[in-house]
């Protein structure tokens, strides 16, 4: 058992997403992005009440758009998963968590400095080009499981 239920298709989805979103940030950068994906599947609050699986998280739509830009227009996301990213995905679903993405439910890659909040949620830190945000205190206890 791990942090979230998963199957081999979920591992491939995470692997494809972390490559598409953060390949240029190395293994640690891909793990940080992937941790946010797993956190969303675990969290039962805010924008993530109706996403219970990795597939739900990856293909979630908000405001008529996919939550992850790579799903909508990312060529890399639609390439087959590779062994390196699959290995990272397995770590993520089983146990991996690290600051600043440890409890993050959001990340993004701004064109400038990380803003202090993102959709009203506090900034927790930056790794390379990605800024990470976790829920406002006492609004999502399940994110901290």
N, C-alpha and C positions, 0 to 999 in steps of 0.2 A: 504494500500500500504506500501511497505517497501523499502529497499535499492535495491532489485532485485526482478524480478517476480519469483514466486515459486508456487509449488503445493505440495500435501502430499508426492508424490514420491521424490521430491527434499529434503524435510525435512528428509525423511528416509535416503537418500544418504548422506547428511551432517552428520546426526546422526551416521551412520555407519562409516564414514570416521574419524570423530573426536575421536570416541572411539578407532578405530584401530591405529590412529596416536599419540594420546596423553592421553589415559585413565590414565596412570600412573602419569600424571601431574595435575590431579584433574579438577574441573570445569573450573577454570580460564585458565589452559593450553589447555583444549579442545576448549574453546571460542577463544583463540588466534589463534590456527590452523584453526578453522572454519572461522574466520574473513578473513584469507588469501584466502580461497576458495571463499567467497562472493566477495572480492576485485577483484579477477580474472574475475568473471562474469561481474562486473561493468566496469572494465578497457577495453578500446578499443585501445590498443597499444601494442607494443613490441611483445612478444610471445602470447598475448591474444587477438589479433584482431579477430580471428575466433571462439572464445568461448563466446557465449552470454547467455548460460543457466548454471544452476548448473550441470546438466548432462554433458554438453560439458566440463566443467572444470574438473569434477571428472574423466572422461574417455579420457581426452586429451592425445595424444601421441606425443612425441618429440624424434627424433632420434631413432624411432622404439620401444621405451619403454613408458609405462604409466608414466605420470608426477608424480603420487603418487605411491610410492613403495607398499603401502597397497593394491592397486587394483591388482597389478601384483602377489604379493605373501603373502598378508595378510589374515590370517585365520579369524581374527576378523572382517574384512571388510565384509566378506560373511556371518556373523551371522545376525539375524534379529535386527532391530533397537530397542532400549530400550527407555522407557518413559523419563528417565533423559536426555539422549542425544537429544531426540526429542525436549524437552523443551528448551535446549540450542540452538538447530538449529533454532527454531522459533525466539529466541532473536536475533540471528545473522542476519537473513534475514530482520528483522524489523528495528533494530536500533543499535545493539551492536558494539562498536569499542573502542579499548583501546591500548595505547602504550604498548609494542613496535610493535604490529601487526596492529596498526590503519590504516596505508597505505601500509602495506607490500603486496608484490606479491609473495614473496618466503620465505620459511623457510626450515631449515634442522636441523638434530640432529647430530652434529659432534662427532668424537671420542676424540676430544680435545677442545681447546678454539675456540670461534667463530672467523673466519677470518674477516678482515676488509671489504672485499667485497666478493660477491658470484656472479659468472658470470658477474663481472663488476659492480654490483649494491651495493650501500652502506649499511653497517650494521646499523640497527636502535636500536637494543637491544636484550636482551636474557630473556627468561622466562624459568626457570628450564633448561631442556636439549635442548630446541629449540632456534636457532638463527634466527632472522627476518631481512629481507632486503626489502627496498622499491626502487622504480625507481630512477635513477639519475635525479637530478633536471632538469626540463623543457623537459623531454622526455615522460611524460605520465600524462598530466593534468587530464585525466579521472579517474586516480587512487585516486584522492583527492576529488572526489565528495561525 
